[in-house]
């Protein structure tokens, strides 16, 4: 059964809304809208009214193209105010067979045991290690036979005030929130392949005003961090160093931004506050300004990766995504900062109907939101609404069925299906009372009735 969804990536430089139809794991894009962010700085909402106007415009454009009037959305929330903590849950399995219900129970126990601060609200509970009886590192406990199960989870939470401001801005745009996903987690979903998930990978999303780091190890997000530096800072640096307007500095960055090659070529640029005169600037200065800022950002992220204590478990290396990855030579620079680790630049996964302009690293988060809704999330997860999400094709009614009684249950269900036919036949003579019904099977044994029948036969 298909389902129409709206995904909104609320970034610091742009807001992107996509309406898509999801049928199982198939995603078909119907319409999109992108607008410049206002009232949002470094991932946090600083002006609800301006942010709401930007969100409303992006949604309006997407609705017009899609021809849909959808009223609820899944939105991204910045890593800026997100924190993580680890917790453990233990449960006994009374029926010995592990169902979705038992997995939910152990994860809820881990969440209950966690010391979540009052000013924070949980947005994801992600399991990264299951233990069944004495066996460790179980990939998937579903259907296993055990008397006890344990789980280690990574709980991602965000400040209640930040969440409240986000809800207000989205509601003011005429849309209710039905799901919230950490932006770094969404970006990771959009760019990781199955091998990278299994081997362990670090996803770095280099955006406009912010950069996110997410470490995916053990089939789950284990670590996330945030850096308030993005490609806009390069523009600001160029504007100050070259004494040129921001718009000119942005075009210089796009046209001449190169982290490998330097040139002695001189370019003429307008001067801030002086419309008549122009200033000659060497591309060597442009190169050194851009190089210094990008190197600094990657070095800070490298230190954060060391701090995670998960570097040794990252077998697939580093994935770079986000708008800043369009700078020439960024992969080579990252390779030198993360030695002995493979580095690749990733665009979001192909989705049917995805517009060409969205096939760009800058749109990884919004594509990740759609894939999240299509079931590409972690195998088991407790989401923002405290609901259990899983990738199993199991009906809720089957949760309590023990594996050993499936055959018996099938027989019962067949007989249940036949019962209504008998009931219909019995219910037709509604005017006859119970006393009027013949005494079937006992008629011949009654001596008075026998005598009556004999008399009838004689006459």
C-alpha positions in Angstrom: 0.0 0.0 0.0 1.5 3.3 -1.1 2.0 6.2 1.3 2.6 9.9 0.5 5.2 11.5 2.7 6.8 14.9 3.1 10.5 15.3 4.1 11.9 18.6 5.2 15.6 19.3 5.7 15.9 22.4 7.8 19.5 23.5 7.2 21.5 26.7 8.0 21.8 27.8 4.4 18.9 26.1 2.7 15.6 24.5 3.4 14.6 21.6 1.1 11.1 19.9 1.1 10.4 16.8 -1.0 7.1 15.0 -1.4 7.4 11.4 -2.4 5.2 8.3 -2.7 6.5 5.2 -0.8 5.4 1.7 -1.7 7.2 -0.8 0.4 10.9 0.1 -0.1 10.2 1.8 -3.4 10.4 5.6 -3.3 9.0 7.8 -6.1 9.7 11.6 -5.9 6.6 13.7 -6.8 7.7 17.3 -6.1 10.3 19.4 -4.3 11.0 22.9 -3.2 14.2 24.6 -2.1 14.5 28.0 -0.5 17.3 30.0 1.3 17.3 29.7 5.1 16.3 32.6 7.2 16.2 32.7 11.0 18.5 29.7 11.4 22.2 30.0 12.3 24.6 27.1 12.9 21.7 24.6 13.1 19.7 26.5 15.7 16.5 28.5 15.1 17.2 32.1 16.0 13.9 33.7 14.6 10.8 31.5 14.5 8.8 33.8 12.2 11.5 34.1 9.6 12.3 30.3 9.8 8.6 29.5 9.4 8.3 31.7 6.3 11.3 29.9 4.6 9.8 26.5 5.5 6.4 27.5 4.2 7.8 28.6 0.9 9.8 25.4 0.4 6.7 23.3 1.3 4.5 25.4 -1.0 6.7 24.9 -4.0 6.8 21.1 -3.4 3.0 20.9 -3.0 2.5 22.8 -6.3 4.8 20.4 -8.3 3.4 17.3 -6.6 -0.2 18.4 -6.7 -0.6 17.1 -3.1 -2.0 18.8 0.0 0.0 16.8 2.6 -0.3 18.1 6.2 2.4 16.1 8.1 6.2 15.9 7.7 9.3 14.1 8.8 11.9 16.8 9.5 15.7 16.8 10.2 17.1 18.2 13.5 20.6 19.6 13.6 23.4 17.8 15.5 24.1 21.2 17.1 22.2 20.4 20.3 22.1 16.6 20.1 23.8 14.5 22.8 24.3 10.8 23.1 24.5 8.4 26.0 24.8 4.6 26.2 22.6 2.4 28.2 22.0 -1.4 28.8 18.8 -3.3 29.2 18.2 -6.9 30.4 15.0 -9.0 30.2 14.0 -12.6 30.8 12.2 -14.5 28.0 9.3 -16.4 29.6 8.4 -18.3 26.4 12.0 -18.9 25.4 11.4 -17.6 21.8 12.5 -14.0 21.0 9.8 -12.1 19.2 9.5 -8.4 18.2 7.6 -7.8 21.4 10.6 -9.1 23.5 13.1 -7.0 21.5 10.9 -3.9 22.1 10.8 -4.8 25.8 14.5 -5.0 26.2 15.1 -1.7 24.3 12.4 0.0 26.4 14.2 -1.3 29.5 17.5 0.1 28.3 15.8 3.5 27.8 14.2 3.3 31.2 17.6 2.6 32.8 19.2 5.6 31.0 19.9 8.8 33.0 18.3 11.2 30.5 18.5 14.8 31.8 15.2 16.7 32.4 15.9 19.4 29.8 16.5 16.8 27.0 14.1 14.7 24.9 14.9 11.3 23.3 14.8 11.2 19.5 16.4 7.9 18.7 17.2 4.7 20.7 19.6 2.6 18.5 20.8 -0.9 19.6 24.3 -1.8 18.6 24.9 -5.0 20.5 22.5 -7.8 21.5 23.5 -10.6 23.9 21.5 -13.8 24.1 22.1 -15.9 27.2 26.0 -15.9 27.3 26.5 -15.3 23.6 27.8 -11.9 22.7 27.6 -9.8 19.4 24.3 -11.2 18.1 23.5 -9.5 14.8 19.7 -10.2 15.0 18.1 -12.0 18.0 14.7 -12.3 16.3 13.4 -15.9 16.4 16.2 -17.2 18.6 15.6 -19.5 21.5 16.9 -18.0 24.8 16.0 -17.5 28.5 17.6 -14.1 28.8 18.4 -11.2 26.4 20.6 -8.1 26.9 21.1 -5.0 24.7 23.5 -2.1 24.5 21.9 1.0 23.0 23.0 4.5 21.9 20.4 7.0 22.9 20.4 10.3 20.9 18.6 13.2 22.5 18.2 16.9 22.0 17.4 19.9 24.1 13.6 20.4 24.7 13.8 24.1 24.0 15.4 23.5 20.6 12.8 20.9 19.8 10.0 23.2 20.8 11.3 26.0 18.6 11.5 23.6 15.7 7.9 22.4 16.2 6.6 26.0 16.4 8.4 27.0 13.2 7.0 23.9 11.3 3.5 24.3 12.7 3.4 28.0 11.7 4.2 26.8 8.2 0.9 24.8 8.3 2.4 21.3 8.8 2.4 18.9 11.8 5.6 16.9 12.6 5.1 13.1 12.5 8.8 12.2 12.7 12.2 13.8 13.7 15.5 12.4 12.5 19.0 13.6 13.4 20.4 15.3 10.3 23.8 13.4 10.5 21.9 10.1 10.8 19.8 10.9 7.7 22.9 11.9 5.7 24.5 8.6 6.6 21.4 6.6 5.5 21.6 8.4 2.1 25.2 7.6 1.3 26.2 4.3 3.1 26.1 1.0 1.3 25.7 -2.4 2.9 29.4 -3.3 3.0 30.3 0.0 4.7 27.6 -0.5 7.3 29.0 -3.9 8.1 32.7 -2.9 8.2 32.1 0.4 10.1 32.3 3.9 8.6 32.5 7.5 9.5 30.2 9.9 7.6 31.2 13.6 7.5 28.6 16.0 6.2 30.2 19.3 5.3 27.4 21.8 5.1 27.0 25.6 4.7 27.4 26.7 8.3 27.8 23.4 10.1 29.6 20.0 9.8 28.4 16.7 11.2 30.3 13.6 12.1 28.5 10.3 12.5 30.2 7.0 13.2 28.3 3.9 12.1 29.6 0.7 13.7 27.9 -2.6 14.7 24.8 -2.0 12.5 24.0 1.3 14.3 25.0 4.9 14.8 27.5 4.8 17.8 28.8 8.4 17.9 27.8 11.8 16.6 29.4 15.2 16.8 28.9 18.7 15.5 31.2 21.5 14.3 29.9 25.0 13.7 32.0 25.5 10.6 30.9 25.1 7.0 31.5 26.5 3.5 30.0 29.9 4.4 33.0 30.5 6.6 35.2 30.1 3.6 33.2 32.9 1.9 33.5 35.1 4.9 37.2 34.6 5.1 37.7 35.4 1.4 35.5 38.5 1.8 37.7 39.8 4.7 41.0 38.8 3.2 40.3 40.2 -0.3 38.2 43.2 0.9 35.4 42.2 -1.6 31.6 41.9 -1.1 30.3 38.5 0.1 28.5 37.8 -3.2 31.8 38.2 -5.1 33.7 36.1 -2.6 31.2 33.3 -3.0 31.6 33.3 -6.8 35.4 33.4 -6.4 35.2 30.3 -4.1 33.0 28.4 -6.6 35.1 29.4 -9.7 38.6 29.3 -8.3 38.3 27.1 -5.2 41.1 24.5 -5.6 42.9 22.7 -2.7 45.6 21.1 -4.8 46.8 23.5 -7.5 48.0 27.0 -6.9 48.3 29.7 -9.6 50.0 33.1 -9.8 47.2 34.4 -12.0 45.8 37.9 -10.9 42.1 38.5 -10.9 40.3 41.9 -10.6 37.8 42.1 -7.8 35.5 45.0 -6.7 36.3 46.6 -3.3 33.8 46.8 -0.5 32.3 50.3 -0.4 34.2 51.5 -3.5 32.2 50.9 -6.7 34.7 52.7 -9.0 38.0 51.0 -8.2 39.0 47.4 -8.5 41.7 45.4 -6.6 44.1 42.9 -8.3 44.3 39.7 -6.2 46.6 36.7 -6.8 44.9 33.3 -6.9 47.6 32.1 -4.6 46.1 34.1 -1.8 42.6 32.7 -2.6 44.1 29.2 -2.4 45.8 29.7 0.9 42.6 31.2 2.5 40.4 28.3 1.4 43.0 25.7 2.3 43.5 27.0 5.8 39.8 27.0 6.6 39.1 23.5 5.2 42.2 22.0 6.8 41.2 23.5 10.2 37.7 22.0 9.9 38.9 18.5 8.9 41.6 18.6 11.7 38.9 19.3 14.3 36.7 16.5 13.0 39.8 14.1 13.0 40.3 14.9 16.7 36.6 14.2 17.4 37.0 10.9 15.6 39.9 10.0 17.9 37.8 11.0 20.9 35.1 8.6 19.9 37.4 5.7 20.6 35.9 3.9 17.6 38.5 4.7 15.0 39.9 1.2 15.1 36.5 -0.2 14.2 36.1 1.9 11.1 37.1 -0.6 8.4 35.4 1.2 5.4 37.0 4.5 6.2 35.5 8.0 5.7 32.6 9.2 3.5 32.5 12.9 2.7 29.2 14.5 1.7 27.5 17.9 1.8 27.9 21.0 -0.3 31.6 21.7 0.7 32.7 18.5 -1.0 32.4 20.3 -4.4 35.7 22.0 -3.7 38.4 20.5 -6.0 40.9 18.5 -4.1 39.0 18.0 -0.9 39.3 14.2 -1.0 43.0 14.4 -1.4 43.3 16.9 1.6 41.0 14.6 3.7 43.2 11.6 2.8 46.3 13.4 4.2 44.4 14.3 7.4 43.0 10.8 7.8 46.0 8.7 6.9 45.7 4.9 6.2 41.9 5.3 5.9 40.1 5.2 2.5 38.1 8.4 1.8 35.4 8.8 -0.8 33.0 11.6 -1.8 29.4 10.4 -1.9 26.2 11.7 -3.6 22.8 10.5 -2.2 21.5 7.2 -3.4 19.5 7.1 -6.6 15.7 7.5 -6.1 13.1 7.2 -8.9 11.9 10.7 -10.1 14.8 12.5 -8.2 15.4 15.8 -10.0 18.9 16.4 -11.3 19.5 19.3 -9.0 18.9 17.0 -6.0 21.5 14.4 -7.2 24.1 16.5 -5.3 26.0 15.9 -2.0 24.3 19.0 -0.6 20.9 17.1 -0.6 22.1 14.0 1.2 20.0 14.8 4.3 16.7 15.3 2.7 17.1 12.1 0.6 18.1 10.3 3.8 14.8 11.4 5.4 12.8 9.8 2.6 14.8 6.5 2.8 14.3 6.6 6.6 10.5 6.6 6.0 10.9 3.8 3.5 12.4 1.5 6.2 16.1 2.1 5.6 16.6 2.9 9.3 18.6 0.8 11.8 17.2 -2.8 11.9 15.5 -2.0 15.3 14.8 1.4 16.6 12.7 3.4 19.1 11.8 6.6 17.3 10.9 10.1 18.4 7.3 9.0 19.1 8.6 6.2 21.4 7.4 3.7 18.8 9.3 0.5 17.9 10.4 0.5 14.3 11.8 -2.7 12.7 12.6 -4.1 9.3 10.8 -7.4 9.9 7.7 -8.3 7.8 5.8 -9.4 10.9 2.2 -8.5 11.7 1.6 -7.2 15.2 -0.9 -10.1 15.8 1.8 -12.7 15.2 4.1 -11.3 17.9 2.9 -13.6 20.7 2.8 -16.8 18.6 5.5 -19.3 19.6 7.4 -20.8 16.7 6.5 -24.4 17.7 2.8 -23.8 17.4 2.6 -22.2 14.0 1.1 -25.3 12.4 -1.5 -25.6 15.0 -2.4 -21.9 14.7 -2.8 -22.3 10.9 -5.3 -25.1 11.5 -7.2 -23.0 14.0 -7.3 -20.1 11.6 -8.7 -22.4 8.8 -11.5 -23.6 11.1 -12.1 -20.0 12.3 -12.7 -19.1 8.6 -15.3 -21.9 8.2 -17.3 -21.1 11.3 -19.2 -18.1 9.9 -20.7 -20.3 7.2 -22.3 -22.6 9.8 -23.5 -19.7 11.8 -25.3 -18.2 8.8 -27.2 -21.4 8.2 -28.3 -21.7 11.9 -29.3 -18.1 12.1 -31.8 -18.1 9.2 -35.0 -19.5 11.1 -35.1 -16.6 13.5 -38.8 -17.0 14.4 -38.5 -20.5 15.9 -38.0 -20.7 19.6 -35.7 -23.2 21.4 -38.7 -25.2 22.8 -40.1 -25.7 19.2 -36.9 -27.3 17.9 -37.2 -31.1 17.4 -35.3 -33.3 19.8 -32.9 -34.6 17.2 -31.4 -38.1 17.8 -33.6 -38.9 20.8 -37.0 -39.1 19.0 -36.9 -42.8 18.5 -36.1 -43.6 22.1 -39.2 -41.8 23.5 -41.9 -44.5 24.0 -44.9 -42.0 23.8 -43.7 -40.6 20.5 -43.1 -44.2 19.3 -46.8 -45.1 20.2 -48.1 -42.0 18.4 -46.2 -42.9 15.2 -47.5 -46.5 15.4 -51.1 -45.2 15.7 -50.7 -42.9 12.7 -49.4 -45.8 10.6 -52.5 -48.0 11.5 -55.1 -45.3 10.6 
